[in-house]
């Protein structure tokens, strides 16, 4: 008869024997099996991985489509000091080459009024073209205006050799609560530092040629001393290139992911206050600003954002025409007015300006712009 005590001993012996046999089997198995198990274990992804992939890799391209060339790899590159840059930093679901009509209007107004300058439209998230989009407004413009160039823009490669390369590699930009805005704030500085020329937002209508304005300038917008970064110019060398480097260093050092304006207009203002050694930048002589010209509000930003809706009000036309009569551009604040439809034929400031300065976009707007 097996006693309880003997039974316990027997169970213990059997357990030890089982573990010994199992261990021997495991030790004699090929080691590569364990390597495979380790390799197949999913690694934790960065919290921004999917978003970063959208900007690094982009969306799958269909069989009948082809990607835009990258600005750094294409044969036709921006001409230093002879280029107007537009940056499109959204990350669309489909990856197609499509942008809004008002954005297209801005691009056309720049191309039409500056025939001797290149107009480079840079897409941060890789875009592709398919037969379905060959009749869209932006492609129609490219076929009409020979100075328009559409390019993808790999911002990791674009940042190399700049003062912000470590900042870009750190992934800190993707902590932003306003990512497309902050990405645009950042990339415009890189473009005009790298090539010189002019950066413009896609809610600006160009009224006059910029070809005769010496490079290195910006314009006062609100409160008398705030420079708007929606239109900014630097020379490709000398003081312009050096000021551009100061802008980039400030962005990398002082980036605030939760602030809308700190990395944009406020950055331009605080850097130039140091460059010019002045608190009030209004009408300051260019020799005090290392050749950087600060234009008054009437030059680019004659109408305040407080009156943004008035651009689409027929009763305000005469008043605004008078107010912007000497302006080189008008700024329509798309983030505030995108819900307002401009009926084709309506006599508003935006209607009159778009009909004159982006006629192809206007004529193909299909009732509203």
Residue, then its C-alpha position, 0 to 999 in steps of 0.5 A: x500500500x502506498x502511503x500519503x507520505x510515499x505518494x508525495x515523494x513519488x509526485x515530487x520525483x515524477x515532477x523533477x523527472x518531467x522538468x529534466x526531460x523537458x529542459x533537455x529537449x529545449x536545449x537540444x532544439x536548434x537555436x534559430x527557432x528561438x531567434x525566430x520567436x524573438x524576431x516575430x515579437x512585435x516591437x512597441x511603435x512610437x506613438x507618432x509612427x502612423x503619422x510619421x509614416x504618412x509623411x515619410x512613405x505616403x499612401x499606396x500609389x495605384x497601378x495607373x498612378x505616379x508620384x510627384x518628383x521630390x524637390x531635392x531629387x528632381x532635375x529642375x530645382x528652385x532657382x536661388x533668390x528667384x523662387x516663390x514657395x508654397x507649402x502644403x502640409x496636410x496628410x490626405x487620406x488618399x494621397x492624390x494631388x488635390x488642393x482647394x480652389x482658393x489655394x489654387x487661386x493664390x498659386x495662380x495669382x503668384x504665377x500670373x503676376x510674377x512670370x519671371x519667378x519660379x513658383x514651387x508648390x511643395x507637398x510634405x506628405x508624398x502625393x501621386x497623380x492618376x488619370x483622374x486628377x489630370x483635369x483638376x485645377x492645380x494640374x490645369x494651372x501647371x499646364x497653363x503657367x510654365x513657371x509652376x512646379x509641383x514637387x514632393x518634399x521629404x522634410x527629413x532630407x530637406x532638414x539635413x545640413x541645417x541647424x535643425x537636423x537634430x530637432x527633426x530627427x528627435x521627432x519633437x515636431x510630431x508632438x504638435x497640437x497643430x501639426x500642419x500649421x507648425x510643419x508649415x511654420x518650420x518648412x517655410x524657414x528652411x525653404x528661404x534659408x536653403x534657396x532664398x526667395x519668397x514664401x507665401x501662404x495659400x490664402x494670399x492673393x498677389x496683386x502686383x509683381x514682387x520681381x522688383x522688390x529687393x529680397x530680405x523683407x517682411x510686413x507688419x500685421x497686427x498691434x503695430x510690431x508683430x511681423x506676419x510670417x505668411x509672406x517672408x523673403x530672404x536673400x540666398x546668401x549674406x545677411x539673408x542666409x544668416x538671418x534664416x539660420x537664426x530663424x531655424x535655430x530659434x524654432x528648434x530651440x524654442x518650439x512650443x507644441x501647444x502654441x499656435x503662434x509662438x513658432x510662427x509670427x512671434x518667432x519672426x518678431x522676436x528674432x528680428x527684434x534681436x537682429x535690429x536691436x529694437x523693440x518697435x520694428x515699425x519703419x525701422x531703417x534697413x541698415x539697422x536690421x542687416x538689410x532686412x526691410x520691415x514694410x508697413x501694414x498697407x504693403x501686405x496685410x492692410x485689412x485686419x483679421x477682425x474684418x476677415x468676413x468683409x472680404x466676402x461682403x458686397x457692401x464693403x467693396x468700395x471701402x476695402x478697395x480704397x484700403x488696399x489700393x497700394x497693397x501688393x497682396x491681400x490676405x483672406x485668412x482661410x482658417x477663419x473664412x473657409x466656411x464662406x462661399x464666394x459666388x462667381x459674379x458677386x462684387x466683393x473684394x475677394x470676388x473682384x480680386x480673384x477674377x482679375x488675378x486668378x482668372x483660370x481658377x475663377x472661370x472654372x469655379x463652377x458657381x462658387x469659389 
